[in-house]
Structure formats: C-alpha cells, structure tokens
Amino acid sequence: MISKGMLMIVLAMGMMLAIASCQNFPIAQLITPSYESQLAEYLSNTGAKMYGAYWCPHCARQKQLFGNAASYIPYIECDARGVNAQVNLCNTVGINAYPTWQINGDFYLGAQPLRRLAILSGFEQASEPIELDNGEWGGFSPAY
C-alpha cells in the first residue's frame, strides 16, 4: 500500500514532467540547484575558504545566508574545541577574527553578502561597481 506522502511525491513529480513536456524545456531546469548551492560549490571548487569558530555568531549568520547549502561552504574551524579544528592552519594563515574569507589569495573580514562573495570569487560579474571594503556589511568576532 502506498502512503499518502509517497503518493503526493509521485503526483508532484508527474506534474513536473507534464509541465516540462508541455513547455518544451528540459526537466533539469525544474530541479536546478539553488543559487546558494551553486555559489557554495563554486567557492569550494575554486579554493576559497571561510575561517571561523563554532561559537561565533557572525559565522552562524554567514552560514544562515547559505541556507540548506551551508554544509557545502568550504569552512575551516579555527577553535581547538570545535569539530575538525585546524588550528595550525588558521595560525599559519594569520586568522585573527571570524569569519574571515580567503578568496583568490585575498582576505575579507566579516560576514559577507552572497552577491559580494559571488563577485569576489568570479562566480558572478558585477553589472556596476560594488563596494568591496572588508567588514562593513557583517560583523566579526575577534579570535581569542
């Protein structure tokens, strides 16, 4: 016997297929990953890093901006008490506040808007000049 939830899923998928065939576009467009997922994957694939600490409220805010894609952020834990901490790497790089983004060899202090991360990393091109000052948008927590 099919559960009500499973039936709803099957019906929803059938509707998506019907819409796709009527509209003459690929079904892949209906299931394209979110902007946040695409950006997080791009940042990871291009060697960007977000240095942070598990207790940092600004790091949590940054992760919230990525929503369900937060687990794809190339995150480096800098506090020895955090999960999978890489304290030596953080010290070697000179991280003294969280979050700090490293993108294309440059460092950006504080939580950043997704669009700024997209432009800084080359994921997106700026249609007009944007202010790229460090830390003005989002706060940061000093490392202890």
Kinemage of the C-alpha trace (Angstrom):
@kinemage 1
@onewidth
@group {chain A} dominant
@subgroup {mainchain}
@vectorlist {calphas} color= white
{ca met a 1} P 0.000 0.000 0.000
{ca ile a 2} L 1.287 3.492 -0.921
{ca ser a 3} L 1.418 6.059 1.864
{ca lys a 4} L -0.265 9.419 1.410
{ca gly a 5} L 3.121 11.187 1.485
{ca met a 6} L 4.577 8.919 -1.190
{ca leu a 7} L 1.500 9.430 -3.354
{ca met a 8} L 1.940 13.218 -3.076
{ca ile a 9} L 5.570 12.933 -4.163
{ca val a 10} L 4.680 10.767 -7.156
{ca leu a 11} L 1.905 13.172 -8.174
{ca ala a 12} L 4.207 16.183 -7.824
{ca met a 13} L 6.871 14.538 -9.974
{ca gly a 14} L 4.244 13.648 -12.563
{ca met a 15} L 3.094 17.269 -12.648
{ca met a 16} L 6.664 18.494 -13.131
{ca leu a 17} L 7.164 16.085 -16.020
{ca ala a 18} L 3.880 17.160 -17.597
{ca ile a 19} L 4.774 20.828 -17.278
{ca ala a 20} L 8.221 20.224 -18.717
{ca ser a 21} L 6.877 18.359 -21.728
{ca cys a 22} L 4.181 20.993 -22.415
{ca gln a 23} L 6.606 23.864 -22.090
{ca asn a 24} L 9.256 22.194 -24.229
{ca phe a 25} L 12.170 22.701 -21.841
{ca pro a 26} L 14.416 20.182 -20.101
{ca ile a 27} L 13.288 18.736 -16.786
{ca ala a 28} L 16.713 19.682 -15.382
{ca gln a 29} L 15.559 23.290 -15.271
{ca leu a 30} L 12.899 22.295 -12.751
{ca ile a 31} L 15.426 20.731 -10.401
{ca thr a 32} L 18.366 23.110 -10.811
{ca pro a 33} L 20.363 23.549 -7.597
{ca ser a 34} L 19.716 26.761 -5.690
{ca tyr a 35} L 21.858 29.862 -6.171
{ca glu a 36} L 23.260 29.283 -2.688
{ca ser a 37} L 24.242 25.686 -3.534
{ca gln a 38} L 25.864 26.700 -6.796
{ca leu a 39} L 27.810 29.504 -5.108
{ca ala a 40} L 28.959 27.285 -2.219
{ca glu a 41} L 30.128 24.616 -4.675
{ca tyr a 42} L 31.924 27.215 -6.796
{ca leu a 43} L 33.671 28.674 -3.745
{ca ser a 44} L 34.769 25.211 -2.707
{ca asn a 45} L 35.954 24.242 -6.196
{ca thr a 46} L 37.994 27.432 -6.593
{ca gly a 47} L 39.847 27.056 -3.297
{ca ala a 48} L 38.047 29.762 -1.318
{ca lys a 49} L 37.877 29.242 2.430
{ca met a 50} L 35.772 30.570 5.270
{ca tyr a 51} L 37.697 30.564 8.540
{ca gly a 52} L 35.543 30.630 11.651
{ca ala a 53} L 34.728 29.324 15.083
{ca tyr a 54} L 31.776 27.261 16.231
{ca trp a 55} L 30.828 29.878 18.860
{ca cys a 56} L 30.978 32.892 16.516
{ca pro a 57} L 27.534 34.484 15.939
{ca his a 58} L 28.734 36.172 12.739
{ca cys a 59} L 29.874 32.817 11.352
{ca ala a 60} L 26.432 31.410 12.141
{ca arg a 61} L 24.863 34.377 10.334
{ca gln a 62} L 27.089 33.765 7.308
{ca lys a 63} L 26.056 30.114 7.220
{ca gln a 64} L 22.382 31.081 7.520
{ca leu a 65} L 22.706 33.122 4.322
{ca phe a 66} L 23.585 29.898 2.511
{ca gly a 67} L 20.510 28.149 3.931
{ca asn a 68} L 20.404 24.432 3.129
{ca ala a 69} L 23.697 24.773 1.233
{ca ala a 70} L 25.654 25.768 4.360
{ca ser a 71} L 27.234 22.323 4.554
{ca tyr a 72} L 28.879 22.952 1.154
{ca ile a 73} L 30.710 26.079 2.304
{ca pro a 74} L 34.483 25.493 2.356
{ca tyr a 75} L 34.586 26.059 6.129
{ca ile a 76} L 37.706 25.824 8.307
{ca glu a 77} L 37.145 25.546 12.081
{ca cys a 78} L 39.779 27.542 13.962
{ca asp a 79} L 38.845 26.875 17.595
{ca ala a 80} L 40.553 23.803 19.056
{ca arg a 81} L 37.286 22.857 20.815
{ca gly a 82} L 35.361 22.793 17.518
{ca val a 83} L 34.679 19.783 15.309
{ca asn a 84} L 37.523 19.007 12.862
{ca ala a 85} L 39.523 22.010 14.081
{ca gln a 86} L 42.507 23.098 12.002
{ca val a 87} L 44.121 25.460 14.484
{ca asn a 88} L 47.614 25.223 12.969
{ca leu a 89} L 46.295 26.188 9.525
{ca cys a 90} L 44.402 29.171 10.976
{ca asn a 91} L 47.520 30.301 12.868
{ca thr a 92} L 49.778 29.822 9.846
{ca val a 93} L 47.471 31.885 7.645
{ca gly a 94} L 47.200 34.556 10.362
{ca ile a 95} L 43.477 34.435 11.094
{ca asn a 96} L 42.648 36.750 13.995
{ca ala a 97} L 38.892 37.289 13.572
{ca tyr a 98} L 35.908 35.245 12.451
{ca pro a 99} L 34.602 34.852 9.881
{ca thr a 100} L 37.454 35.617 7.540
{ca trp a 101} L 37.094 34.646 3.896
{ca gln a 102} L 40.107 33.802 1.750
{ca ile a 103} L 39.244 34.176 -1.932
{ca asn a 104} L 41.819 34.163 -4.721
{ca gly a 105} L 44.583 34.829 -2.183
{ca asp a 106} L 42.900 37.889 -0.645
{ca phe a 107} L 41.308 38.075 2.802
{ca tyr a 108} L 37.905 39.586 3.620
{ca leu a 109} L 36.933 40.147 7.228
{ca gly a 110} L 33.399 39.647 8.488
{ca ala a 111} L 30.188 38.084 7.259
{ca gln a 112} L 29.676 38.904 3.577
{ca pro a 113} L 26.565 39.199 1.413
{ca leu a 114} L 26.275 36.297 -1.024
{ca arg a 115} L 26.457 38.616 -4.034
{ca arg a 116} L 29.741 40.081 -2.769
{ca leu a 117} L 31.167 36.574 -2.366
{ca ala a 118} L 29.941 35.730 -5.867
{ca ile a 119} L 31.654 38.766 -7.391
{ca leu a 120} L 34.869 38.456 -5.380
{ca ser a 121} L 35.218 34.817 -6.408
{ca gly a 122} L 34.359 35.309 -10.091
{ca phe a 123} L 31.141 33.277 -9.837
{ca glu a 124} L 29.242 36.358 -10.966
{ca gln a 125} L 30.234 39.522 -12.804
{ca ala a 126} L 29.348 42.909 -11.357
{ca ser a 127} L 26.979 44.894 -13.545
{ca glu a 128} L 28.041 48.013 -11.658
{ca pro a 129} L 30.904 48.670 -9.263
{ca ile a 130} L 30.277 47.394 -5.760
{ca glu a 131} L 31.966 48.453 -2.564
{ca leu a 132} L 34.350 45.686 -1.551
{ca asp a 133} L 35.559 47.064 1.782
{ca asn a 134} L 36.242 44.447 4.414
{ca gly a 135} L 33.852 44.006 7.292
{ca glu a 136} L 31.471 46.886 6.610
{ca trp a 137} L 28.465 44.714 5.932
{ca gly a 138} L 28.715 41.998 8.510
{ca gly a 139} L 30.272 41.858 11.900
{ca phe a 140} L 33.113 39.710 13.076
{ca ser a 141} L 34.358 38.200 16.305
{ca pro a 142} L 37.979 38.523 17.401
{ca ala a 143} L 39.887 35.285 17.855
{ca tyr a 144} L 40.918 34.636 21.433
